[in-house]
Amino acid sequence: MILRHFQPEVPLLGLALPCSVEETCRYVQQPETLHRTEAQAAALARLQSLQALYAAWPDAEHIARKEDCTVNGNVLDYTVTYTVAADICG
């Protein structure tokens, strides 16, 4: 929920009169269970990890990847280690 409140001054007959404006936004979230095959879940995890990597370091040069996927019940555990070359100081 977002709540914004501000008090601008509205000119009326040359006088600055205070007024009040309030905005309320509500967002509803509904939990949902997604069913994916092991291959689909691994591909999605791979994509999201690469997106996070390139969001942090857009100029990263991908050199190597080591990944491990295991399924525990209905949960896919995805572990990946990337070796990259990137300017992390700038």
The first five atom37 places (N, CA, C, CB, O) and aatype in JSON, in Angstrom:
{
  "aatype": [12, 9, 10, 1, 8, 13, 5, 14, 6, 19, 14, 10, 10, 7, 10, 0, 10, 14, 4, 15, 19, 6, 6, 16, 4, 1, 18, 19, 5, 5, 14, 6, 16, 10, 8, 1, 16, 6, 0, 5, 0, 0, 0, 10, 0, 1, 10, 5, 15, 10, 5, 0, 10, 18, 0, 0, 17, 14, 3, 0, 6, 8, 9, 0, 1, 11, 6, 3, 4, 16, 19, 2, 7, 2, 19, 10, 3, 18, 16, 19, 16, 18, 16, 19, 0, 0, 3, 9, 4, 7],
  "atom_mask": [
    [1, 1, 1, 1, 1],
    [1, 1, 1, 1, 1],
    [1, 1, 1, 1, 1],
    [1, 1, 1, 1, 1],
    [1, 1, 1, 1, 1],
    [1, 1, 1, 1, 1],
    [1, 1, 1, 1, 1],
    [1, 1, 1, 1, 1],
    [1, 1, 1, 1, 1],
    [1, 1, 1, 1, 1],
    [1, 1, 1, 1, 1],
    [1, 1, 1, 1, 1],
    [1, 1, 1, 1, 1],
    [1, 1, 1, 0, 1],
    [1, 1, 1, 1, 1],
    [1, 1, 1, 1, 1],
    [1, 1, 1, 1, 1],
    [1, 1, 1, 1, 1],
    [1, 1, 1, 1, 1],
    [1, 1, 1, 1, 1],
    [1, 1, 1, 1, 1],
    [1, 1, 1, 1, 1],
    [1, 1, 1, 1, 1],
    [1, 1, 1, 1, 1],
    [1, 1, 1, 1, 1],
    [1, 1, 1, 1, 1],
    [1, 1, 1, 1, 1],
    [1, 1, 1, 1, 1],
    [1, 1, 1, 1, 1],
    [1, 1, 1, 1, 1],
    [1, 1, 1, 1, 1],
    [1, 1, 1, 1, 1],
    [1, 1, 1, 1, 1],
    [1, 1, 1, 1, 1],
    [1, 1, 1, 1, 1],
    [1, 1, 1, 1, 1],
    [1, 1, 1, 1, 1],
    [1, 1, 1, 1, 1],
    [1, 1, 1, 1, 1],
    [1, 1, 1, 1, 1],
    [1, 1, 1, 1, 1],
    [1, 1, 1, 1, 1],
    [1, 1, 1, 1, 1],
    [1, 1, 1, 1, 1],
    [1, 1, 1, 1, 1],
    [1, 1, 1, 1, 1],
    [1, 1, 1, 1, 1],
    [1, 1, 1, 1, 1],
    [1, 1, 1, 1, 1],
    [1, 1, 1, 1, 1],
    [1, 1, 1, 1, 1],
    [1, 1, 1, 1, 1],
    [1, 1, 1, 1, 1],
    [1, 1, 1, 1, 1],
    [1, 1, 1, 1, 1],
    [1, 1, 1, 1, 1],
    [1, 1, 1, 1, 1],
    [1, 1, 1, 1, 1],
    [1, 1, 1, 1, 1],
    [1, 1, 1, 1, 1],
    [1, 1, 1, 1, 1],
    [1, 1, 1, 1, 1],
    [1, 1, 1, 1, 1],
    [1, 1, 1, 1, 1],
    [1, 1, 1, 1, 1],
    [1, 1, 1, 1, 1],
    [1, 1, 1, 1, 1],
    [1, 1, 1, 1, 1],
    [1, 1, 1, 1, 1],
    [1, 1, 1, 1, 1],
    [1, 1, 1, 1, 1],
    [1, 1, 1, 1, 1],
    [1, 1, 1, 0, 1],
    [1, 1, 1, 1, 1],
    [1, 1, 1, 1, 1],
    [1, 1, 1, 1, 1],
    [1, 1, 1, 1, 1],
    [1, 1, 1, 1, 1],
    [1, 1, 1, 1, 1],
    [1, 1, 1, 1, 1],
    [1, 1, 1, 1, 1],
    [1, 1, 1, 1, 1],
    [1, 1, 1, 1, 1],
    [1, 1, 1, 1, 1],
    [1, 1, 1, 1, 1],
    [1, 1, 1, 1, 1],
    [1, 1, 1, 1, 1],
    [1, 1, 1, 1, 1],
    [1, 1, 1, 1, 1],
    [1, 1, 1, 0, 1]
  ],
  "atom_positions": [
    [[0.84, -1.17, 0.0], [0.0, 0.0, 0.0], [0.88, 1.23, 0.0], [-0.96, 0.0, 1.21], [1.84, 1.32, 0.77]],
    [[0.58, 2.16, -0.84], [1.32, 3.41, -0.93], [0.4, 4.52, -0.44], [1.81, 3.69, -2.38], [-0.75, 4.61, -0.86]],
    [[0.91, 5.34, 0.44], [0.14, 6.46, 0.96], [0.97, 7.71, 0.78], [-0.25, 6.25, 2.46], [2.07, 7.81, 1.33]],
    [[0.46, 8.65, 0.03], [1.16, 9.91, -0.18], [0.29, 11.03, 0.38], [1.49, 10.15, -1.69], [-0.93, 11.02, 0.22]],
    [[0.93, 11.95, 1.03], [0.19, 13.07, 1.61], [1.04, 14.32, 1.44], [-0.15, 12.81, 3.12], [2.2, 14.35, 1.87]],
    [[0.49, 15.34, 0.85], [1.22, 16.6, 0.75], [0.24, 17.75, 0.85], [2.03, 16.67, -0.56], [-0.96, 17.59, 0.61]],
    [[0.77, 18.9, 1.2], [-0.08, 20.07, 1.39], [0.44, 21.24, 0.55], [-0.12, 20.47, 2.89], [1.23, 22.05, 1.03]],
    [[-0.01, 21.33, -0.7], [0.4, 22.47, -1.52], [-0.39, 23.72, -1.12], [0.2, 22.17, -3.03], [-1.43, 23.63, -0.46]],
    [[0.12, 24.83, -1.51], [-0.6, 26.09, -1.28], [-1.25, 26.52, -2.59], [0.35, 27.22, -0.73], [-0.58, 26.59, -3.62]],
    [[-2.54, 26.8, -2.56], [-3.3, 27.17, -3.74], [-3.55, 28.67, -3.7], [-4.65, 26.37, -3.83], [-4.12, 29.18, -2.73]],
    [[-3.13, 29.39, -4.74], [-3.38, 30.84, -4.75], [-4.85, 31.16, -5.03], [-2.48, 31.54, -5.79], [-5.44, 30.63, -5.98]],
    [[-5.43, 32.01, -4.21], [-6.81, 32.45, -4.41], [-6.88, 33.93, -4.05], [-7.81, 31.61, -3.54], [-6.6, 34.31, -2.91]],
    [[-7.24, 34.74, -5.0], [-7.32, 36.19, -4.82], [-6.01, 36.76, -4.31], [-8.45, 36.54, -3.85], [-5.99, 37.67, -3.48]],
    [[-4.9, 36.21, -4.82], [-3.59, 36.72, -4.43], [-3.09, 36.18, -3.1], [0.0, 0.0, 0.0], [-1.97, 36.51, -2.7]],
    [[-3.87, 35.35, -2.42], [-3.44, 34.76, -1.16], [-3.11, 33.28, -1.37], [-4.53, 34.94, -0.07], [-3.79, 32.59, -2.13]],
    [[-2.08, 32.82, -0.69], [-1.72, 31.41, -0.78], [-2.48, 30.66, 0.32], [-0.17, 31.2, -0.63], [-2.14, 30.75, 1.5]],
    [[-3.52, 29.93, -0.09], [-4.33, 29.19, 0.87], [-3.89, 27.72, 0.91], [-5.84, 29.3, 0.51], [-3.72, 27.11, -0.15]],
    [[-3.7, 27.16, 2.1], [-3.28, 25.74, 2.17], [-4.43, 24.82, 1.81], [-2.77, 25.41, 3.58], [-5.6, 25.1, 2.1]],
    [[-4.09, 23.72, 1.18], [-5.07, 22.67, 0.92], [-4.37, 21.34, 1.15], [-5.67, 22.78, -0.54], [-3.14, 21.3, 1.24]],
    [[-5.11, 20.28, 1.23], [-4.54, 18.98, 1.53], [-4.94, 17.99, 0.44], [-4.99, 18.49, 2.93], [-6.1, 17.94, 0.04]],
    [[-3.98, 17.18, -0.03], [-4.23, 16.16, -1.04], [-3.68, 14.85, -0.49], [-3.59, 16.52, -2.43], [-2.55, 14.8, 0.0]],
    [[-4.47, 13.8, -0.58], [-4.02, 12.49, -0.11], [-4.29, 11.47, -1.19], [-4.71, 12.1, 1.21], [-5.37, 11.46, -1.79]],
    [[-3.31, 10.58, -1.43], [-3.44, 9.54, -2.44], [-3.16, 8.2, -1.79], [-2.48, 9.79, -3.64], [-2.15, 8.05, -1.1]],
    [[-4.02, 7.26, -2.0], [-3.83, 5.93, -1.45], [-3.92, 4.91, -2.58], [-4.89, 5.62, -0.35], [-4.88, 4.91, -3.34]],
    [[-2.92, 4.06, -2.69], [-2.91, 2.98, -3.68], [-2.8, 1.66, -2.93], [-1.73, 3.14, -4.71], [-1.97, 1.51, -2.04]],
    [[-3.63, 0.72, -3.28], [-3.59, -0.6, -2.66], [-3.33, -1.64, -3.74], [-4.92, -0.91, -1.89], [-3.93, -1.61, -4.81]],
    [[-2.42, -2.53, -3.44], [-2.08, -3.61, -4.35], [-2.39, -4.94, -3.66], [-0.58, -3.54, -4.79], [-1.96, -5.17, -2.53]],
    [[-3.12, -5.77, -4.32], [-3.49, -7.06, -3.76], [-2.62, -8.14, -4.38], [-5.0, -7.36, -3.99], [-2.46, -8.2, -5.6]],
    [[-2.06, -8.97, -3.53], [-1.26, -10.1, -4.0], [-1.99, -11.38, -3.66], [0.16, -10.09, -3.38], [-2.55, -11.52, -2.57]],
    [[-1.98, -12.28, -4.59], [-2.63, -13.56, -4.35], [-1.59, -14.65, -4.58], [-3.87, -13.75, -5.28], [-1.03, -14.75, -5.67]],
    [[-1.32, -15.46, -3.56], [-0.33, -16.53, -3.73], [-0.82, -17.55, -4.75], [-0.04, -17.23, -2.38], [-2.01, -17.85, -4.85]],
    [[0.13, -18.06, -5.51], [-0.2, -19.02, -6.54], [0.91, -20.06, -6.63], [-0.43, -18.33, -7.91], [2.09, -19.7, -6.59]],
    [[0.57, -21.3, -6.74], [1.55, -22.35, -6.91], [1.77, -22.59, -8.39], [1.11, -23.65, -6.2], [0.82, -22.85, -9.13]],
    [[3.02, -22.5, -8.82], [3.35, -22.73, -10.22], [3.95, -24.12, -10.36], [4.34, -21.65, -10.74], [4.8, -24.52, -9.57]],
    [[3.5, -24.84, -11.34], [4.0, -26.18, -11.59], [4.88, -26.15, -12.83], [2.83, -27.21, -11.75], [4.43, -25.76, -13.91]],
    [[6.11, -26.56, -12.68], [7.08, -26.59, -13.78], [7.75, -27.95, -13.8], [8.13, -25.46, -13.63], [7.86, -28.62, -12.78]],
    [[8.19, -28.36, -14.97], [9.01, -29.56, -15.04], [10.39, -29.21, -14.5], [9.09, -30.11, -16.51], [10.73, -28.03, -14.36]],
    [[11.18, -30.22, -14.21], [12.53, -29.96, -13.7], [13.35, -29.16, -14.72], [13.25, -31.29, -13.37], [14.09, -28.26, -14.34]],
    [[13.21, -29.48, -15.98], [13.95, -28.76, -17.03], [13.49, -27.3, -17.11], [13.76, -29.45, -18.4], [14.32, -26.4, -17.26]],
    [[12.18, -27.05, -17.02], [11.67, -25.68, -17.05], [12.15, -24.88, -15.85], [10.14, -25.68, -17.1], [12.56, -23.72, -15.99]],
    [[12.1, -25.49, -14.66], [12.54, -24.79, -13.45], [14.03, -24.47, -13.52], [12.24, -25.64, -12.21], [14.44, -23.38, -13.12]],
    [[14.84, -25.4, -14.01], [16.28, -25.16, -14.14], [16.56, -24.06, -15.15], [17.0, -26.45, -14.55], [17.43, -23.21, -14.91]],
    [[15.83, -24.05, -16.27], [16.02, -23.0, -17.28], [15.63, -21.64, -16.73], [15.2, -23.31, -18.53], [16.31, -20.65, -16.99]],
    [[14.54, -21.57, -15.97], [14.11, -20.31, -15.38], [15.11, -19.83, -14.33], [12.72, -20.48, -14.74], [15.43, -18.64, -14.29]],
    [[15.62, -20.73, -13.51], [16.63, -20.36, -12.51], [17.89, -19.86, -13.19], [16.95, -21.55, -11.6], [18.5, -18.89, -12.74]],
    [[18.3, -20.51, -14.28], [19.49, -20.1, -15.03], [19.29, -18.7, -15.6], [19.79, -21.11, -16.16], [20.18, -17.86, -15.51]],
    [[18.12, -18.46, -16.19], [17.83, -17.15, -16.77], [17.85, -16.06, -15.7], [16.47, -17.17, -17.47], [18.44, -15.0, -15.91]],
    [[17.2, -16.31, -14.56], [17.14, -15.29, -13.5], [18.51, -15.02, -12.91], [16.19, -15.74, -12.4], [18.81, -13.87, -12.55]],
    [[19.36, -16.04, -12.79], [20.7, -15.8, -12.25], [21.53, -14.98, -13.23], [21.4, -17.14, -11.94], [22.29, -14.11, -12.8]],
    [[21.4, -15.24, -14.53], [22.12, -14.44, -15.52], [21.61, -13.0, -15.56], [22.0, -15.07, -16.91], [22.4, -12.07, -15.7]],
    [[20.3, -12.82, -15.43], [19.74, -11.46, -15.39], [20.28, -10.68, -14.2], [18.21, -11.5, -15.35], [20.61, -9.5, -14.32]],
    [[20.37, -11.33, -13.03], [20.9, -10.67, -11.84], [22.37, -10.34, -12.02], [20.72, -11.56, -10.6], [22.82, -9.26, -11.62]],
    [[23.12, -11.25, -12.63], [24.55, -11.01, -12.87], [24.74, -9.8, -13.78], [25.2, -12.25, -13.5], [25.54, -8.91, -13.46]],
    [[24.03, -9.76, -14.9], [24.2, -8.67, -15.85], [23.56, -7.36, -15.37], [23.61, -9.05, -17.19], [23.95, -6.28, -15.82]],
    [[22.6, -7.44, -14.47], [22.06, -6.21, -13.87], [23.1, -5.58, -12.97], [20.77, -6.51, -13.08], [23.22, -4.35, -12.91]],
    [[23.86, -6.4, -12.25], [24.91, -5.89, -11.36], [26.13, -5.43, -12.15], [25.32, -6.96, -10.34], [26.72, -4.39, -11.84]],
    [[26.52, -6.2, -13.16], [27.71, -5.87, -13.96], [27.37, -6.03, -15.44], [28.92, -6.78, -13.57], [27.59, -7.1, -16.01]],
    [[26.82, -4.98, -16.06], [26.36, -5.09, -17.45], [27.48, -5.42, -18.44], [25.71, -3.8, -17.86], [27.22, -6.0, -19.5]],
    [[28.71, -5.06, -18.11], [29.81, -5.31, -19.04], [30.52, -6.63, -18.76], [30.81, -4.17, -18.99], [31.59, -6.88, -19.32]],
    [[29.95, -7.47, -17.91], [30.61, -8.73, -17.53], [30.79, -9.65, -18.74], [29.78, -9.46, -16.45], [29.9, -9.82, -19.57]],
    [[31.97, -10.22, -18.81], [32.27, -11.21, -19.86], [32.21, -12.58, -19.2], [33.69, -10.95, -20.53], [32.99, -12.88, -18.3]],
    [[31.3, -13.39, -19.66], [31.07, -14.71, -19.09], [32.18, -15.66, -19.53], [29.67, -15.26, -19.52], [32.35, -15.91, -20.72]],
    [[32.93, -16.19, -18.57], [34.05, -17.07, -18.88], [33.7, -18.54, -18.62], [35.29, -16.68, -18.08], [33.98, -19.39, -19.46]],
    [[33.1, -18.84, -17.45], [32.77, -20.23, -17.12], [31.57, -20.27, -16.2], [33.98, -20.94, -16.47], [31.26, -19.29, -15.52]],
    [[30.9, -21.44, -16.18], [29.75, -21.63, -15.3], [29.81, -23.05, -14.73], [28.41, -21.38, -16.07], [30.04, -24.01, -15.46]],
    [[29.58, -23.15, -13.43], [29.46, -24.45, -12.77], [28.11, -24.44, -12.09], [30.65, -24.71, -11.74], [27.83, -23.57, -11.26]],
    [[27.26, -25.41, -12.43], [25.93, -25.41, -11.85], [25.58, -26.78, -11.3], [24.9, -24.97, -12.88], [26.11, -27.81, -11.73]],
    [[24.67, -26.75, -10.33], [24.2, -27.97, -9.7], [22.7, -27.83, -9.47], [24.96, -28.25, -8.36], [22.25, -26.86, -8.87]],
    [[21.94, -28.8, -9.94], [20.48, -28.83, -9.74], [20.11, -30.09, -8.98], [19.71, -28.76, -11.11], [20.5, -31.2, -9.36]],
    [[19.37, -29.93, -7.9], [18.84, -31.08, -7.17], [17.38, -30.82, -6.88], [19.65, -31.34, -5.86], [16.97, -29.67, -6.69]],
    [[16.6, -31.88, -6.83], [15.18, -31.76, -6.53], [14.93, -32.38, -5.17], [14.31, -32.45, -7.63], [15.27, -33.54, -4.93]],
    [[14.35, -31.59, -4.28], [13.97, -32.04, -2.93], [12.46, -31.91, -2.8], [14.72, -31.21, -1.82], [11.94, -30.83, -2.51]],
    [[11.77, -33.01, -3.01], [10.3, -32.95, -2.97], [9.8, -32.16, -4.16], [0.0, 0.0, 0.0], [10.03, -32.56, -5.3]],
    [[9.1, -31.05, -3.91], [8.59, -30.19, -4.98], [9.46, -28.96, -5.21], [7.18, -29.75, -4.67], [9.05, -28.03, -5.9]],
    [[10.66, -28.95, -4.62], [11.52, -27.78, -4.7], [12.78, -28.12, -5.48], [11.89, -27.26, -3.29], [13.44, -29.13, -5.22]],
    [[13.11, -27.27, -6.44], [14.35, -27.42, -7.19], [15.39, -26.5, -6.56], [14.15, -27.1, -8.7], [15.17, -25.29, -6.48]],
    [[16.5, -27.04, -6.12], [17.6, -26.25, -5.59], [18.6, -26.06, -6.72], [18.28, -26.93, -4.34], [19.12, -27.03, -7.27]],
    [[18.86, -24.8, -7.06], [19.77, -24.48, -8.16], [20.92, -23.67, -7.6], [19.04, -23.69, -9.3], [20.72, -22.6, -7.02]],
    [[22.12, -24.18, -7.76], [23.32, -23.49, -7.32], [24.21, -23.28, -8.53], [24.08, -24.28, -6.19], [24.48, -24.21, -9.28]],
    [[24.65, -22.06, -8.71], [25.51, -21.76, -9.86], [26.68, -20.9, -9.41], [24.71, -21.06, -10.98], [26.53, -20.02, -8.56]],
    [[27.81, -21.16, -10.0], [29.0, -20.33, -9.78], [29.46, -19.85, -11.14], [30.14, -21.13, -9.03], [29.79, -20.65, -12.02]],
    [[29.5, -18.53, -11.32], [29.95, -17.95, -12.57], [31.36, -17.43, -12.39], [29.0, -16.82, -13.04], [31.7, -16.86, -11.35]],
    [[32.17, -17.61, -13.4], [33.47, -16.97, -13.47], [33.33, -15.91, -14.58], [34.66, -18.01, -13.77], [33.04, -16.23, -15.73]],
    [[33.54, -14.65, -14.2], [33.35, -13.55, -15.15], [34.53, -12.6, -15.06], [32.02, -12.79, -14.88], [35.26, -12.57, -14.08]],
    [[34.68, -11.83, -16.11], [35.61, -10.72, -16.13], [34.78, -9.46, -16.26], [36.68, -10.85, -17.29], [34.01, -9.32, -17.21]],
    [[34.93, -8.53, -15.29], [34.11, -7.32, -15.33], [34.81, -6.23, -14.53], [32.69, -7.59, -14.77], [35.62, -6.5, -13.64]],
    [[34.47, -5.0, -14.86], [34.96, -3.85, -14.11], [34.01, -3.63, -12.93], [35.05, -2.56, -15.03], [32.97, -3.0, -13.09]],
    [[34.35, -4.14, -11.76], [33.48, -4.04, -10.59], [33.77, -2.79, -9.76], [33.63, -5.27, -9.73], [33.1, -2.54, -8.76]],
    [[34.76, -2.01, -10.18], [35.11, -0.79, -9.43], [34.42, 0.44, -10.0], [36.63, -0.58, -9.43], [34.29, 1.45, -9.3]],
    [[33.99, 0.39, -11.2], [33.46, 1.58, -11.84], [32.02, 1.53, -11.93], [0.0, 0.0, 0.0], [31.4, 2.46, -12.44]]
  ]
}
